[in-house]
């Protein structure tokens, strides 16, 4: 069995400004109808609902901000082997140019989603192995607004800073945190940098308070936190621009 026509396909979106465009692009590249699950509250609930929406046991899953590469070869996608719950293709980060699984395209088992555990990194709680592809399948377009840039960096750096809990090598964690906190450049980069730094601080705070880290999967809580700090971020950005010019 090869080719995307053998699999289902679904986009999981929430409030991404470019989700409609990226959904159309995904369908064009995969050459199959791509179902869409939109604005489901709570990430774990959204993934579990995805398992009930699709008809295929194995399906391609994309986030609402994933911009698939036009040269992604959907016809070469092979099915998951026995014991493998998910395959992840890399995505390119548009602000710091890292290329790894964050925001990447996935091939996933519906049965694995139905049985996932309670980890904060939702897909890390799947039963079965995850395999990672070296191929970059597209760009994770989280740089669509100040809020989306901040949120992406805040969530990812919270989890990276707690990476030892997931068995991540410390050198890899440090490299990625350095890129997120000091190498972002481009539209809304200042918000991503601020979110990354806040995420590292929040990882330390949440390590002392059981259950607090679960808030990073709550859209309402994230928006409130962003609104509380956005004036400080904007003021810091203005000072940086003044100093540079």
C-alpha positions in Angstrom: 0.0 0.0 0.0 1.6 3.3 -1.1 0.4 6.8 -1.9 -1.7 9.2 0.0 -4.9 7.9 -1.7 -4.6 4.9 0.6 -4.8 7.2 3.7 -7.3 9.6 5.2 -6.2 13.2 5.6 -7.3 15.9 8.2 -6.3 19.4 9.2 -6.8 20.4 12.8 -7.3 24.1 13.0 -8.3 26.5 15.7 -7.9 30.2 15.0 -5.0 30.4 12.5 -5.5 33.4 10.2 -4.3 31.5 7.1 -5.9 28.2 7.8 -8.3 28.3 4.8 -5.4 29.0 2.4 -3.2 26.3 3.9 -6.1 23.8 3.9 -6.6 24.4 0.1 -2.8 24.0 -0.5 -2.8 20.7 1.5 -5.6 19.3 -0.6 -3.8 20.4 -3.8 -0.5 18.7 -2.8 -2.0 15.5 -1.4 -4.5 15.2 -4.2 -7.3 14.0 -1.9 -10.1 15.6 0.0 -8.7 16.8 3.4 -11.3 16.8 6.2 -11.1 19.7 8.7 -11.8 19.8 12.4 -12.0 23.5 13.5 -12.1 25.3 16.8 -12.4 22.3 19.1 -11.6 23.5 22.7 -8.7 21.6 24.3 -6.0 19.9 22.3 -6.5 16.4 23.8 -10.2 16.6 23.0 -9.4 17.8 19.5 -7.1 14.9 18.8 -9.6 12.4 20.2 -12.4 13.9 18.0 -10.0 13.6 15.0 -9.9 9.9 15.6 -13.7 9.7 15.3 -14.0 12.0 12.3 -11.6 10.1 9.9 -12.6 6.8 8.3 -9.1 5.4 7.7 -7.0 3.7 10.4 -4.0 5.6 9.2 -4.3 9.2 8.2 -2.2 12.3 7.4 -2.6 15.0 10.1 -1.7 18.6 9.6 -1.9 21.6 12.0 -3.9 24.6 10.9 -0.6 26.6 10.4 1.3 24.0 8.4 2.3 25.1 4.9 3.0 21.9 3.0 5.8 22.0 0.4 4.6 21.8 -3.2 7.2 19.2 -3.9 6.1 16.9 -1.1 5.7 13.5 -2.8 2.4 12.2 -1.4 2.6 9.2 -3.6 5.7 7.9 -1.9 4.2 7.9 1.6 4.4 4.3 3.0 2.1 2.9 5.6 3.2 2.7 9.3 4.8 -0.6 10.2 3.5 -2.7 13.0 4.2 -1.2 16.4 4.6 2.4 15.0 1.9 4.8 16.2 3.0 7.9 14.3 5.5 9.2 11.7 6.6 12.8 11.8 8.1 14.8 9.0 10.2 17.9 9.8 8.9 21.4 9.4 11.0 24.5 8.9 10.7 27.3 11.4 10.4 30.6 9.5 11.9 32.8 12.3 14.9 30.8 13.6 15.3 28.3 10.7 15.4 25.3 12.9 14.2 22.1 11.1 12.7 19.4 13.4 9.4 17.8 14.2 7.8 20.9 15.8 4.7 21.7 13.7 5.5 19.0 11.2 3.3 16.8 9.1 2.2 13.5 10.6 0.9 10.1 9.6 -0.9 8.6 12.6 -3.0 5.7 13.6 -6.6 6.4 14.6 -6.4 3.6 17.2 -3.4 5.2 18.8 -5.2 8.5 19.2 -8.1 6.7 20.9 -5.7 5.2 23.4 -3.4 8.1 24.1 -2.4 9.0 27.7 -2.4 12.2 29.6 1.0 13.8 28.9 1.2 17.5 28.4 2.8 17.0 25.0 -0.3 15.2 23.8 1.1 13.2 21.0 4.0 12.1 23.2 1.5 10.0 25.0 0.6 7.7 22.1 0.9 4.0 22.7 3.6 2.7 20.3 6.8 4.1 18.7 7.1 7.3 16.9 9.4 7.5 13.9 11.0 10.7 12.6 11.7 11.5 9.0 14.7 13.6 8.0 12.6 15.1 5.1 11.3 18.6 5.6 7.7 18.5 4.5 6.9 22.2 4.8 7.0 25.3 7.0 5.2 25.8 10.3 3.6 29.2 9.7 3.0 30.3 13.2 4.3 33.8 12.3 0.8 35.0 11.3 0.1 37.4 14.1 1.8 38.7 17.3 -0.3 36.3 19.4 0.4 33.2 17.3 4.1 33.9 17.2 4.2 34.3 21.0 2.0 31.3 21.7 4.0 28.9 19.5 7.3 29.9 21.1 5.8 29.9 24.7 4.3 26.4 24.3 7.3 24.9 22.6 9.9 26.3 24.9 7.9 25.3 27.9 8.1 21.7 26.7 11.7 22.0 25.5 12.7 23.3 28.9 11.1 20.3 30.5 12.7 18.0 27.8 14.4 15.8 30.3 11.0 14.5 31.2 10.6 13.2 27.7 14.1 11.8 27.4 15.4 14.6 25.1 19.2 14.9 24.9 20.3 18.0 26.8 22.6 19.3 24.0 19.7 19.1 21.6 17.4 21.0 24.0 20.0 23.7 24.6 20.6 24.2 20.9 16.8 24.6 20.2 16.3 26.9 23.2 19.1 29.1 22.1 17.7 29.5 18.6 14.2 30.3 19.9 15.4 32.8 22.5 18.2 34.6 20.5 18.1 33.8 16.8 14.5 34.7 15.7 14.3 37.2 12.9 11.4 38.3 10.7 7.8 39.3 11.1 6.7 39.2 14.8 10.1 37.8 15.8 10.1 39.9 18.9 6.9 38.2 20.1 8.4 34.8 19.4 11.5 35.7 21.4 9.4 37.0 24.3 7.2 33.9 24.3 10.3 31.6 24.3 11.8 33.4 27.3 8.5 33.3 29.1 8.1 29.6 28.3 11.5 28.8 29.9 10.5 30.7 33.1 7.1 29.0 33.1 8.7 25.6 32.8 10.5 26.3 36.1 7.4 27.6 37.7 5.2 24.7 36.6 7.7 22.2 37.8 7.0 23.4 41.4 3.2 23.3 41.0 1.6 20.0 40.0 -0.9 20.4 37.1 0.1 24.0 36.2 1.8 23.0 33.0 -1.5 21.7 31.6 -2.5 25.3 31.1 -0.4 25.5 27.9 -3.1 23.5 26.2 -5.9 26.0 27.2 -6.5 28.6 24.5 -8.3 31.0 26.9 -5.5 30.9 29.4 -2.9 31.5 26.7 -4.7 34.5 25.3 -5.1 36.0 28.8 -1.4 35.6 29.5 -0.5 37.1 26.1 -2.7 40.1 26.6 -1.2 40.7 30.1 2.3 40.9 28.6 1.8 42.3 25.1 2.3 46.0 26.1 5.7 45.2 27.6 6.7 43.2 24.5 5.7 46.1 22.2 7.6 48.6 24.3 10.7 46.5 24.3 10.4 46.1 20.5 10.2 49.9 20.1 13.3 50.4 22.3 15.2 47.9 20.2 14.2 49.6 17.0 15.2 53.0 18.3 18.6 51.7 19.5 19.2 50.1 16.1 18.4 53.1 14.1 
